[in-house]
Amino acid sequence: MTDVLLLADLHGNYGKLDAFLSYDYDAVIIAGDITNFGPLEPVDSVLSNFEVPCFAIPGNCDPREIIDVLERSDAVCLHNSWIALGKITLAGLGGSNKTPFNTPFELTEEEIDRELTRIANHMDKNVHNVLLSHAPPYEALDSVSEDHVGSRSIRKHMTRFDLVCCAHIHEARGITEVDGVTVVNPGPASEGYGAIIHFGKEPKDIHIDLIAV
């Protein structure tokens, strides 16, 4: 695969999804918050709309039971796991670091550190190594007002990847580079935002187009 559609933050509003189907891509990755605290019943049919391979992680607003739903769906659940696809290794970490709102799927920084250590140590290193995380790294597309709310553990491990695809902070849509690593937040798909990621044949040959439908 060379072109990948990145979506996130659907929050149960699936009305814009059909418009993304007109784009040309080889796979879809979804960076969490597929639902808004549930319900989980529509998730399987929503993901089955894509006719290409789909890889997904939960977000902090998804009930933890969504992992079982994703495992049974047509999509591949990448939470706490990884997969090698040609020249690309995709690693996934769902949920988010702690928030003030006590949302359903939150992790401590220690839990995030432990999982990312395990993933990064064991995954197949590739031409392109991608981390799909719902939460952003600390100080990278993570600003709410003047506060940085990203994960310090994701920031600690991000240099073991070439690209971090994150979400969570709706107003932080964009692309940035931190510590030599590209970070992208496609914006909320519930509002028609997404991104197309183009992977070249050489390391670091990654181009990203933010899109809106």
Secondary structure, DSSP 8 states (H G I E B T S, - for coil): --EEEEE---TT--TTHHHHTTS--SEEEEES--SSS---TTHHHHHTT-SS-EEEE--TTS-TTHHHHHHHSSSEE-BTEEEEETTEEEEEE-SEE--TT--SSEE-HHHHHHHHHHHHHHS---SEEEEEESS-BTTSS-EETTEE-SBHHHHHHGGGSSEEE--S-GGG-EEEEETTEEEEE---GGGTEEEEEEE-SSTT-EEEEEEE-
